[in-house]
Amino acid sequence: MTKGAGRFTTPASKEWQNNPLVIAWSHHAQPTPPYADRQTMIEQEDPSRDRLKQHFAQRVIHQARQVLEVWQRLQRGEWNEAGMQELQEAAQLLQRYAERFEQVEHRELGKRIVACLGVVGANRGRLNSEVISELNQLMQRLSRTGLRHGDRFEHTTLPPLRKPVYLALQHLERAERLAQQLDFFGMNAKPLDTANAFRAAMLERHPAAIVMEIDFAGSGNGLQLAQAVQEGLQEKIPVLFYSHEDTDTPTRLAAVRAGGREFFTGSMDASSLLERIEVLTHVAQYEPYRVLIVDDSRAQATHTERVLNSAGIVTRTLTEPIQAMDELAEFQPDLIILDMYMPACNGTELAQVIRHNDRYVSVPIIYLSAEDDLDKQLDAMSEGGDDFLTKPIKPRHLIATVRNRADRARSLKARMVRDSLTGLFNHTHTLQLLEDARFRAQRDEQPLTFAMIDIDFFKKVNDNYGHPMGDRVIKSLALFLKQRLRKSDCIGRYGGEEFAVVMPNTDAQTAAKVLDEVRARFAEIHYPAHPHDLSCTFSCGIAELADDLDSKHLSQRADEALYRAKNGGRNRVEVYE
């Protein structure tokens, strides 16, 4: 076991990352393609042919990354013909490279993306909610794919969208140790030892973030290097600065101007650094905003829908306001657009009904009406509305208002439903997610598993090593679970040292295998401490949804299985039977 000050280390990180079970799981349980030729896998291949295959493998990964980056640009900005053309060309190249390398899944994804864009072209360049949703699903799948599981090449499990983190520290050894830790947690980091190496890396590819020592390659040179590479960039690269000594305000100001998002001094706390890098490098999927349009006029609703669709926003229209609550539960919009005057129920009345439900109290409501009387507009705003737009409205005005409101609402919701220490979902929201997953599983007749995890002998950790070490262990497990489980799995901090995981489309036995692998690997992490290094284990209880179960009884079963695991000796996974 390798040890270092304030660092998590394990010799098994590569083995863990290449574990077939975990690879399959991290790719959203996509079925593993059969090996093309098992005999060929056994025999020694021609080295030149192997190098050629590796070349094309990297081309496939690179092109998948290009597709995803174009998609993200479109989602962040306004969709336009040039952007869609760029996306189509990138998808066509992905399809071509995947065919050459015999990557079936990449080829099919490229083909389907091209087909979706073809539908848009056939519709005179108009987007609709169905196409936007399908494109988003395809991009989500693409971001989770690696190369064929039987391929013996480096980086075959590298997620295509995960940009590297550049580590520019004075001591290369320290940077290399940090890179190993990031690799263990699923991040791709590149240590750099000279200013020229840093510049060359920046020319080759922009990173997700930079960890820069202010005196890298000379006194104060780190600040200058970071500032120089930011010049001319539309989107600044987040930089985490580090200084061995405490620094003055002018130095910190220079760090801010150079794109500094954090400033560490003294001995660099690896757990804090890991946590911050995870936040900064987290690749959001840029889920399209979802807007519910309630308007008794079909023509007006269709017009609003088309305007928002043109900006990549998914919409659902409702001409019967009385059905709004059922639609809210099903569609889960980021924002609601209401007409002011409707025969069965006017907009202000519906807004009040929506606000009576605690679940939708923070969903922005925008009135879109021909009403130009300011007093009536203000009265409507006081009845649960967040904004009032007057018809006719310019498309860009409507799009900008919707995007700004929806984005702020997402950010606020994320803060409301997440645990402050770990960034995981809090107890209340985890139960809500479990209930939503239960409803979908029973509706679609799909399996659902709920798991509860508890760190073993956690009180002894706090008593013997102090609460800061306890918090560090909790944050470490949270990060470990986020990196090792699927994006579709909902991970929550249930309370104290207890965690919960909602696992859709997963039976109990599969969940047990995956979580047992996580349990075994988590036990290998060592936390430097005095007088002895600390390692922790966890116990886990699993329950699968049955036809007659509600979410409350499902969680009770998982809790009972967890109790059995703890009574059975801890550091184990138990399935409710």
PyMOL commands that set and color helices and strands:
alter all, ss='L'
color gray80, all
select helices_A, chain A and resi 13-17+20-26+38-42+47-76+81-101+104-122+129-144+172-184+195-204+221-230+249-257+270-281+298-309+321-331+347-355+358-360+374-382+395-417+427-444+458-465+467-484+508-522+551-567
alter helices_A, ss='H'
color red, helices_A
select strands_A, chain A and resi 165-168+189-192+209-213+239-243+260-265+290-294+314-318+335-338+365-369+387-390+448-455+490-495+498-504+538-544+573-575
alter strands_A, ss='S'
color yellow, strands_A
deselect
rebuild
show_as cartoon
